[in-house]
Amino acid sequence: MKIVSYNVNGIKARLPRLIEYLTEQQPDVVCLQELKSADEGFPEADIRAAGYGAVWHGQKGFNGVAILAKGVDPVERQRGLAGEPEDEHSRYIEAEVNGVVIASIYLPNGNPVPGPKFDYKLRWIERLSAHARDLLAEERPVVLAGDYNVIPNDDDVYSVRAMADDALMQPESRQGYRALLAQGWTDALRTRFPAGRVWTFWDYQAGAWQRDAGFRIDHLLLSPIAADRFADAGVDKDYRGREKASDHAPTWVKLRA
């Protein structure tokens, strides 16, 4: 079972690339982030034509998450996180696909630091952690996939100095991510590449892709039961280099049946 996290940076602008990816790679599940589209603008017909069912949680012009499943309709379990009723950002959706509970996550960026956006980011991590703890208590295979907007370690970035002041690398951001892992989650990509230096994002600016000046912010976290089925993980890096590509590459984990 290949489960992919893919920040498309605009579902309308990136639809040809997404359909291309689904057709060529045939993943079982794709968790999308940053749809930048209201619910009614989601291209359900095109995705169904490619052989995928979908659930989505959109927002006009910003955010937005979805879960696609090959040959079946994901069974939605939850959208949004508890703990902040006034939060209207579309950043979390959760569904069940073939016995696996899967979430698509778009964690807040948090810049500039300090400021209210960074405070919101830290609160959001705490809310995610509270829900993740409840998911672990179900003792089921669970995958928390998404753009976490956290660079967990110094070897997850091309230049520590270049990103030192960014919200993605602040000690509080990293601590929130590590506290989540400490509940008992397994970082799939880190398990496969323990030495780091594997990127999932390359900025459009300053020739970052051409210089391979990237970093790792897309993560797939596995519950213990899912981690027992871990087979492989990786990044489909080539898709970042295609015409009009997203600035993220599809990042994936494979679970044994």
N, C-alpha and C positions, 0 to 999 in steps of 0.2 A: 504494500500500500504506500504509494508515493504521495506525501502531503507537502504542499508548496505554500510558502508565504511570498506574496508578490505585491509590493507597493507600486501601483501602476501610474501614479502621478497624473490622474485624470483619465477616467474610463472612456470618455468620448474620444479624446485625442489619441489614446493608446489602444483602441479597440482592434485595429488590424494586427498590432503586435501581440495582443492577448490571444486572439483567435489563432494566429500563427503558432504561438507557444502551445496552446491546447492541442492543435492538430499534430504538431511535430512530436511533442513529448508525451501526450496522452496521460497526464498525471491523474491520480484518482481523486484528489481533493486540491483545490486552490483557494487559499485565503487571500483576498484582495484588500488593500488599504488605499486610502486617499482617492476615493472615487470622484470626488468633487462634483457630484451630481445629486439632484433630488431623487427621491424614490421613483417618481414617474419617468425619470430620464434614464433609468437603468436599462441597458440593451438586452433585455431578457430573451427576445426572439433570436438574436444573433448567437447568444450563448447556448440556447437550446438547440439551435441548428448545428452547433459544433458538438452536440452530444452531452451537454451538461445541464443539470438542474441547479437552481440557485436560491439562496436567501440573501437579502441585503438590507442595509440600514443606511440610507443616504442622507445627504445634507447639501443644499444648493451651494455650490462654489467652494465648499470646504469639506475636509474630513471624509467620512463615508467608508464603510467596510462591507464585505460580502464573503460568502462561502459558496464555492462551486463544487459539484460532485458529479463524477462521470457516470452517466446512465441512471442516476437516481436523484430524487429531490431530497436535499438535506432537511432533517426535521429540526426546525428551530426550537431552541430551549430558552434563550434569553437574549435581549438586546439592551445595551446600556448596563451600567454598574450602579449598585445602590450606594447610598452614603452622601449624595449631594443632589437633592431633588431638582435644584435650579439648573443643573448642568444639562444643556441641550445638545452638546457635541455628539456626533455620531461616530463613536470610537470603539465600540465593542459589540460583537455579535457572536452567538454561540449556538452550535447545532450538533446533532448526532448524525454520523454517517457510517453505516455498516458496523454499528456497535462501538464506534470510537467517538468520544466527545471532543469536539474541535472548536476552538475560539479563534476568531480573527480580531487582532488588536492593533489599534493605531494610537500609541501612547503620545501625549503632548510633547512638542519639541522643547518648550520651556525657555527659549530665548526671548528677550535679553535677561541676563543675570546681573544683579538681583532684580526682582520685580514680580508682579502678580502672575505673569505667565509661568515663571519658574515655581512659584508657590503652588499654582494649580497642578503643575506636573508632579510635584512631590505628593500632593493629596491624592492625585489619580493613581499613583503607584501604590499608595496605602490602600485605596479602595480595591484595586486589582488584587493585592495580596490577601485581603480579607476574603474575597470571592474565591481565589485560588485555594485557600485553606479549606473552604467548604467543598470544593471539587475533589480535593485529595481525600476527604472523608468519605466520599462515595466509593472509593476503592475500585475505580474503573480506569480503562485506558483513556487518558486525556492528553491532548496536544494544545498548548497555548502558543499560537503562531502569529507573528506579526512584526511590525516596525515598532520597536520599543524606544527608539530615539535615545538609546543608552549605549555608549562604548564601554564595555565592561572592564577591559584591561588595557594596559599600555601597548601590548602587542596586537591589539585590535584596531590600530590606527596607523596610518602611514607616517604621521609626525605628531608626537605628543605636544611639542611646542606650538604647532599651528592650531591645535584644537584646545589648548589648555584653558582658555577662558569661555569655552562654549558650554552651554547647558548639558550637552550630551556627555561631557566628561567630568562634571563637577562631582566632588566626593559624595554629596547627598544623593545624586542620581545613581551613582555606582552602588552606594550602600543600599538603596532601595531595591536594586536589581539583585544584589547578593543576598539580601534578606529573603527575597522571593525564592531564590534557589535553595536557601537553607531550609525551607519548608520540606524539601525532598524532591524538588524538580531537577531534571537532568537537561543541561544545555546541549542539544544534539550536535550542533556544529562544533562546539568546543570539544566534545567527546571524540569526534572524528578527526579534528585537527588541534591537538592539545598544544602545539607550539605556536598557534595563532597565525598572524599574517595572512588571513583570508578575509577578503573584503566582500561586502554585499551592496555598497553604495559608493558612487563616484559622482561628485558634483558636476553640474554643467559648466561651471566657471573655471577659468585658469587652466584649461587643458588637463583637468584632473583625470579623465579617462585615459588620455594619451600617455600621461605620466604614471599611470597606475597609482594615483594618490587617492586611495579610498579608505574606507573604514567599515567596521562590522556593527550594524545596528539592527539588522533583521535576525530574529532569534526564534527557534522552535524549542519550547520547553516541554519535556515529557514527564508525566506522572510515573511513579515506580512501575506500575503494570505496563504502561506503554514502553518504558525504558527496557523492560525485559524482552520486548519484541524488536528492539533497535537493530537494524541491519546496516544502514549507511546514511550518510548525510553529505550535502555538498551545495555548491552554488552553480547555477547554469549561467556562468559569466558571459558567454558569448552573446547572449541576448541584450546585454547592456550596450554592445557595440553596433547594434543594428540601427538603421535609419529611423529617426524620430522615436527612439527608445526611451523608456523610463530611466530615471537616474539610479534606480535600484535594479538589481538582478534577481531573478527568481531563486529563492533559497529553499532547500527541501530536506526532508527526512524520509527514509524508507523504513516501514515497520513490517516485520514478518507476520504472516497470517496466524 
